Amino acid sequence: MNIKNKKHVLLLKGGYGSEREVSLKSAHACAKVLRQSNFKVTEFDIATMNIADLINFQADVCLNALHGDVGEDGSIQGFLNLIKLPYTHSGVAASAIAMNKINFKRIITNATENTSDPIHFPETLHLTKDGKLQNTEYSGPYVIKPIKGGSSVGVTIIKDPQNHPNLASDNEKLMAEVFVGSKELTVTVLNNKALCVTEIKTPKNESFYNYKSKYEKNGSLHIIPAKIPQNIYEQSMSWALKAHNIIGCKGISRSDFRYDPEKKQLYLLEINTQPGMTDTSLSPEQALHCNISFQEMIEILINEAGYEC
């Protein structure tokens, strides 16, 4: 369907859990540019409104500005498929795979391990039921993070395994990986094209690109394009597009990496099927670097909208 026929946009926002505020900020930015482009916008907070009412809206397209549970894990995508409302971003399978970091890691590894340029991830370390490190032979720093979720919520870096903190009681929802690299990189794929590579530098008192660094003003410094070796720059772009296509992403995704200059090794961390659209977000910034305005980016997403049944 041509964008000219998609004049009434249903904007999904809010949702539940730790990423609600990020979603509200993304939706606010999207609503503003949509109205400036003369779209009719109906905002719908799935946490405060009855989701069954979505059936009654006479919208032409749904812009999904949700993050985290329900909005990013394939749940809302399945519902929108059933009511045959075209929606932006990835569908059910891609969303569900990307949301589960372990499954994403397995699928990408299996798909690329026998190719000329296999995608590398940080080594997985196994946790015991009480949250301790099972790989007792490993003594270096490592990362503990939720298997599902984004915005760096719940991520903890353990510098000394001997001083392991008390974790949440539900440790089956956590995973651990070797802490790798010293450079944080990210690549947005828009309309099946990798845009550019950004290096993210965080304040000295922050050891990684955490929630505070992502969403507070001046919380991080974005170097665009990243000042890294050209072969690593090209590899980052290639891996982001490969991961996007392997799991079947649609519209937009953003892949996050760590690079180790000493080992000259790139590592893929995860892929985000619902990148942030706030005023500090990386994807709009990368699009603008490629001469794509925020308005144009949103229009690209709306033009690519569809449903899967």
C-alpha positions in Angstrom: 0.0 0.0 0.0 1.3 3.4 -1.0 2.0 5.9 1.9 -0.5 8.3 0.3 -3.2 5.8 1.3 -2.0 5.5 4.9 -3.2 8.8 6.3 -4.7 7.6 9.7 -1.9 6.2 11.9 -2.6 4.2 15.0 0.4 4.9 17.3 1.0 2.1 19.9 2.9 3.3 23.0 3.5 2.8 26.7 3.1 -0.8 27.5 4.3 -2.5 30.7 7.5 -2.9 32.6 10.9 -1.2 32.7 10.8 0.1 29.1 7.5 1.9 29.4 9.0 5.4 29.7 11.3 4.9 26.7 8.3 3.9 24.7 6.4 7.0 25.7 9.3 9.2 24.7 9.6 7.4 21.3 5.9 7.8 20.7 6.0 11.5 21.6 8.7 12.1 19.0 6.9 10.0 16.4 3.5 11.6 17.0 5.0 15.1 16.6 6.6 14.4 13.2 3.5 12.5 12.0 1.3 15.4 12.7 3.7 17.8 11.0 3.4 15.5 8.0 -0.4 15.9 8.1 -1.2 12.4 9.3 -4.2 11.8 11.5 -2.7 10.2 14.6 -4.6 8.1 17.2 -2.3 7.4 20.2 -3.0 4.1 22.1 -1.4 3.1 25.4 -1.8 -0.6 25.7 -1.3 -0.5 29.5 -4.1 1.9 30.2 -6.6 1.2 27.4 -8.4 -2.0 26.4 -6.4 -3.7 23.7 -9.6 -5.3 22.3 -10.6 -1.8 21.2 -7.9 -1.9 18.5 -10.4 -3.9 16.4 -12.7 -1.0 16.2 -10.2 1.7 15.1 -10.5 2.6 11.4 -6.8 3.2 11.0 -4.8 2.6 7.8 -1.6 1.6 9.5 -0.1 1.0 12.9 3.2 2.6 14.0 4.6 0.4 16.7 6.5 2.5 19.2 6.4 -0.1 22.0 9.6 -1.5 23.6 10.1 -4.6 25.7 7.5 -7.2 26.7 4.3 -7.6 24.5 5.4 -4.8 22.0 8.7 -6.2 21.0 8.4 -10.0 21.6 5.9 -10.9 18.8 2.8 -10.7 21.0 1.3 -7.5 19.6 2.5 -8.4 16.2 0.4 -11.6 16.3 -2.7 -9.6 17.3 -2.2 -7.1 14.5 -1.8 -10.0 12.1 -5.2 -11.4 13.2 -7.0 -8.1 12.7 -5.2 -7.5 9.4 -3.9 -4.1 10.4 -0.6 -3.2 8.6 2.1 -2.4 11.1 5.7 -1.1 11.1 8.8 -3.0 12.2 9.4 -6.7 12.3 6.8 -9.5 12.5 6.1 -12.3 15.0 9.0 -14.7 14.4 11.8 -12.0 14.0 10.6 -10.1 17.0 10.4 -13.3 19.2 13.9 -14.5 18.1 15.5 -11.1 18.6 13.9 -10.7 22.0 15.5 -13.9 23.3 19.2 -13.2 23.3 20.1 -16.9 23.7 18.0 -18.0 20.8 19.2 -15.2 18.6 22.8 -16.1 19.4 22.2 -19.8 18.5 20.4 -19.0 15.2 23.0 -16.5 14.0 25.9 -18.7 15.0 24.5 -21.7 13.2 23.6 -19.8 10.1 27.1 -18.2 9.7 29.6 -20.6 11.4 30.5 -22.4 8.1 30.6 -19.2 6.0 33.7 -17.2 5.0 32.8 -14.5 7.6 31.2 -16.2 10.7 29.6 -13.8 13.2 31.2 -14.0 16.6 29.5 -13.5 20.0 31.0 -13.2 23.4 31.4 -16.7 25.0 28.4 -17.8 27.0 29.1 -18.6 30.7 26.6 -20.7 32.6 25.0 -19.7 35.9 24.0 -22.1 38.7 20.4 -21.9 40.2 21.6 -19.6 42.9 23.1 -17.2 40.3 26.8 -18.1 40.8 29.1 -18.7 37.9 29.2 -22.4 36.8 32.3 -22.0 34.7 34.7 -21.9 37.7 37.8 -22.1 35.4 37.0 -18.6 34.1 38.3 -15.8 36.3 37.9 -12.6 34.2 35.2 -10.0 34.1 31.8 -11.0 32.8 28.3 -9.6 32.1 25.0 -10.8 33.6 21.9 -9.7 31.8 18.3 -10.7 31.2 17.7 -13.2 28.5 14.8 -11.0 27.3 14.6 -7.3 27.4 16.4 -4.2 26.2 17.6 -0.6 27.0 20.3 -2.2 29.1 17.8 -2.7 32.0 19.1 -5.2 34.5 22.6 -5.5 33.0 25.4 -6.0 35.6 29.1 -6.2 34.9 31.0 -8.5 37.3 34.7 -7.4 37.5 35.7 -10.0 40.1 33.9 -13.4 40.2 34.9 -13.8 43.8 32.7 -10.9 44.7 29.6 -12.0 42.9 26.5 -9.9 44.0 23.2 -11.3 45.1 21.0 -11.5 42.1 17.3 -11.6 41.6 15.6 -14.8 42.8 14.5 -15.8 39.3 18.0 -16.5 37.9 16.6 -18.7 35.1 15.8 -15.5 33.3 19.4 -14.4 33.4 22.4 -15.2 31.2 26.1 -14.5 31.5 28.8 -13.8 28.9 32.5 -13.0 28.9 33.0 -9.2 29.0 34.7 -8.4 25.7 36.3 -5.4 23.9 36.7 -1.8 24.8 34.7 -0.1 22.0 30.9 0.0 21.9 29.6 0.1 18.3 26.1 0.1 16.7 24.7 -0.1 13.2 21.1 0.7 12.1 19.6 -1.2 9.1 16.8 0.8 7.4 14.9 -0.5 4.4 17.4 -3.4 4.0 20.4 -1.1 4.0 23.1 -0.7 6.7 23.4 3.0 7.4 26.7 3.6 9.2 28.7 2.7 12.3 28.6 4.8 15.5 31.0 4.4 18.4 29.4 5.1 21.7 31.6 6.6 24.4 30.3 6.6 28.0 31.4 8.8 30.9 34.4 7.5 32.8 32.3 6.5 35.7 30.1 4.2 33.5 31.6 0.9 32.4 29.2 0.3 29.6 26.3 1.9 27.6 23.7 1.6 30.3 20.1 3.0 30.6 21.4 6.3 32.1 23.9 6.7 29.2 21.2 6.0 26.6 18.4 8.2 27.7 19.8 11.1 29.7 20.9 14.3 27.9 24.7 14.2 27.4 24.7 10.7 28.9 27.0 9.5 26.1 29.1 10.7 23.2 28.3 9.4 19.8 31.2 9.4 17.3 29.8 9.1 13.8 31.2 7.6 11.7 33.2 5.4 14.2 36.9 5.9 14.1 37.8 2.2 13.7 39.8 0.2 11.1 38.1 0.2 7.7 37.8 -3.6 7.6 36.1 -3.6 11.0 33.8 -0.8 9.9 32.8 -2.8 6.9 32.4 -6.0 8.9 30.1 -4.3 11.4 27.9 -3.1 8.5 27.9 -6.5 6.9 27.1 -8.4 10.1 24.2 -6.0 11.0 22.6 -6.6 7.6 23.2 -10.4 7.8 21.6 -10.6 11.2 18.7 -8.5 10.1 18.0 -10.8 7.1 18.8 -14.1 8.8 16.0 -13.7 11.3 13.7 -11.9 8.9 13.6 -8.3 10.3 11.5 -5.8 8.5 11.7 -2.0 8.2 14.4 -1.2 10.7 16.7 -2.9 13.2 19.8 -1.8 15.2 22.6 -4.2 16.0 25.0 -3.6 18.9 28.6 -4.7 18.9 31.8 -4.7 21.0 35.2 -4.4 19.4 38.5 -5.5 20.9 41.3 -3.5 19.3 44.0 -5.7 20.8 42.6 -8.9 19.4 41.2 -7.1 16.4 38.0 -9.0 17.0 34.4 -7.8 16.5 31.6 -9.3 18.6 27.9 -9.0 18.0 25.9 -8.6 21.2 22.2 -8.4 20.1 19.8 -7.0 17.6 17.0 -4.6 18.4 13.8 -4.8 16.3 12.3 -1.7 18.0 15.2 0.8 18.1 14.5 3.9 20.3 13.1 7.0 18.6 13.8 9.5 21.4 15.8 12.7 21.1 18.9 10.8 22.3 18.4 7.7 20.2 21.0 6.3 17.8 18.9 5.2 14.8 17.5 8.6 14.0 21.0 10.1 14.4 22.5 7.6 12.0 19.7 8.2 9.5 20.3 11.9 9.7 24.1 11.3 9.1 23.0 9.5 5.9 20.8 12.5 4.9 17.6 10.8 5.9 15.5 13.1 8.2 13.5 11.8 11.1 10.3 12.5 9.1 11.7 10.6 6.1 12.6 7.6 8.3 9.1 7.4 9.8 7.6 7.6 6.3 9.9 4.8 5.1 8.7 2.6 8.0 5.0 3.4 7.3 5.5 2.6 3.6 7.0 -0.8 4.5 4.2 -1.6 6.9 2.3 -4.8 6.4 0.8 -7.9 8.1 1.7 -11.6 7.9 -1.6 -13.4 7.2 
